[in-house]
Amino acid sequence: MNKEDCFYLGTIVGKYSFKGELLVKIDSDTPENYLTLESIFVDLPTGLVPFFITKCQLHKSSLLRIDFEEVKEESVANMLLKKKLYLPLTLLPPLKGNKFYYHEVIGFSIIENAEILGIIFTIHDKGSQALFEIKRKQGTALIPIHDDFIVDVNRINKTITVTLPEGLIDL
């Protein structure tokens, strides 16, 4: 499985017991949606490796406590600490309307007043405000991803129509 065919689910942040159970911080507002997983991909130096889940439950409402078939010793659990976890893109529920996954809008055109402002080539989501980075004729520009700015997401035409505050695109 290639990382490009997957989405980031979370990171192994700790051990729960000496028998190898691990605590996973999920990058989701609904960690309970992932309680019935049968397997998950762990990002190891050799690439994404599938690990099979024998038990998965919520831990303190924001973490998952996972017992993997392959992890029965504390030394193996220690090697997996801070590793990132991935799932195939096919497991993401489709979004409708103006909601979208960041990976799905790469390559979309940003349009304002029937004019193409640029093409999304990356999304920055590490700071307090997620941003589209678009390629323009004059270089690049950053546009905040905010519900107040997004008018329409057209998946067929691969466009996102926005209404931006005056002068924002020129910053």
C-alpha atoms as one frame of an Amber mdcrd trajectory, in Angstrom:
protein
   0.000   0.000   0.000   1.328   3.429  -0.950   0.982   6.405   1.366  -0.613
   8.379  -1.509  -3.514   5.901  -1.434  -4.056   6.414   2.290  -5.056   9.063
   4.777  -3.344   9.859   8.055  -5.391   8.527  10.970  -3.245   9.235  13.995
  -0.069   8.558  15.944   0.867   5.985  18.555   1.472   8.136  21.632   1.938
   5.661  24.465   1.744   2.188  25.921  -1.229   1.075  27.957   0.041  -2.145
  29.473   3.084  -4.371  29.609   1.321  -6.797  27.253   1.671  -4.507  24.266
  -1.533  -2.471  24.114  -0.952   0.944  22.589  -2.622   4.331  22.902  -3.337
   6.154  19.658  -4.166   9.839  19.270  -6.662   9.946  16.404  -6.834  12.911
  14.012 -10.631  12.910  14.053 -13.467  14.487  15.983 -15.170  11.083  16.067
 -12.666   8.436  17.244 -15.572   6.080  17.916 -15.923   5.655  14.133 -12.717
   3.602  14.157 -13.563   1.063  16.872 -14.389  -1.746  14.435 -11.241  -1.649
  12.322  -9.732  -5.023  11.483  -6.329  -3.673  10.485  -4.342  -0.484  10.114
  -1.145   0.530   8.342   1.840   1.547  10.467   4.436   3.797   8.845   7.724
   1.970   9.405  11.121   2.686   7.790  10.363  -0.087   5.266   7.044   1.538
   4.280   3.427   1.056   5.318   2.994  -2.290   7.068  -0.434  -3.750   7.947
  -1.040  -4.597  11.603  -4.106  -6.619  12.599  -6.290  -5.477  15.475  -7.574
  -7.939  18.077  -9.244  -5.321  20.263  -9.912  -1.596  19.996 -11.693   0.644
  22.463 -11.970   4.285  23.457  -9.607   5.465  26.154 -10.550   8.663  27.998
 -12.826   9.621  25.062 -10.073  11.047  22.847  -7.658   8.142  22.412  -7.971
   4.627  21.091  -6.514   1.737  23.050  -5.467  -0.858  20.477  -4.292  -4.420
  20.944  -2.451  -5.608  17.829  -1.968  -9.301  16.998   1.684  -8.611  16.211
   2.465  -6.767  19.464   2.627  -8.957  22.564   5.804  -7.678  24.191   6.715
  -4.316  25.633   9.903  -4.150  23.538   7.855  -4.352  20.318   5.423  -1.757
  21.667   8.366   0.562  22.428   9.534   0.343  18.807   6.106   1.515  17.612
   5.910   4.627  19.806   5.491   7.840  17.771   4.750   5.886  14.573   2.039
   7.284  12.314  -1.013   5.235  11.337  -2.807   5.247   7.987  -5.954   3.825
   6.409  -6.925   3.445   2.740  -8.706   6.447   1.215 -11.598   4.124   0.344
 -12.551   4.048   4.046 -13.282   7.773   4.147 -16.993   8.513   3.975 -17.807
  10.745   0.996 -18.469  14.382   1.855 -21.091  16.521   0.174 -21.782  20.188
  -0.270 -19.022  22.570   0.733 -17.308  20.035   2.988 -14.182  18.377   1.599
 -11.086  16.435   2.519  -7.877  18.336   1.953  -6.384  15.650  -0.269  -9.388
  15.676  -2.619  -9.127  19.364  -3.590  -5.474  19.413  -4.623  -5.551  20.537
  -8.272  -8.898  22.345  -7.922  -9.181  25.883  -9.305 -10.047  28.719  -6.926
 -12.581  31.065  -8.529 -13.825  34.488  -7.477 -16.203  36.619  -9.561 -15.944
  34.119 -12.462 -12.152  34.618 -12.582  -9.681  31.827 -11.842  -7.371  33.063
  -9.093  -5.136  29.995  -9.205  -4.812  26.235  -8.719  -4.508  24.598  -5.288
  -1.189  22.776  -5.095  -0.881  22.267  -1.351  -2.708  22.842   1.898  -1.045
  24.060   5.080  -2.875  22.797   8.159  -0.264  22.824  10.916  -0.957  26.323
  12.219  -4.041  27.804  13.817  -5.579  28.521  10.389  -5.577  26.051   7.504
  -4.579  27.630   4.185  -4.869  26.832   0.500  -1.604  27.566  -1.289  -2.396
  28.336  -4.897  -0.234  28.754  -7.974  -0.924  31.989  -9.802   0.532  33.655
 -12.857   2.304  36.021 -10.462   3.700  33.286  -8.155   1.807  31.846  -5.217
  -0.820  33.047  -2.765  -2.264  31.811   0.515  -6.013  31.752   1.103  -7.524
  30.911   4.496  -9.812  27.881   4.442 -12.836  29.350   6.145 -16.553  28.601
   5.792 -17.284  32.326   5.402 -15.069  32.483   2.276 -16.153  29.255   0.537
 -19.274  29.725  -1.573 -19.303  26.460  -3.539 -17.290  23.268  -3.980 -17.867
  21.744  -7.418 -16.326  18.270  -7.547 -17.342  17.707 -11.180 -15.633  20.857
 -12.504 -12.909  20.698  -9.835 -13.502  24.251  -8.664 -13.959  26.052  -5.379
 -15.764  29.363  -5.623 -14.812  31.886  -2.951 -15.674  35.387  -1.829 -12.598
  36.932  -0.254 -12.123  40.162   1.669 -10.818  42.916  -0.576  -7.035  42.815
  -0.953  -6.549  39.427   0.706  -5.258  37.720  -2.438  -2.632  40.478  -2.872
  -1.034  39.975   0.561
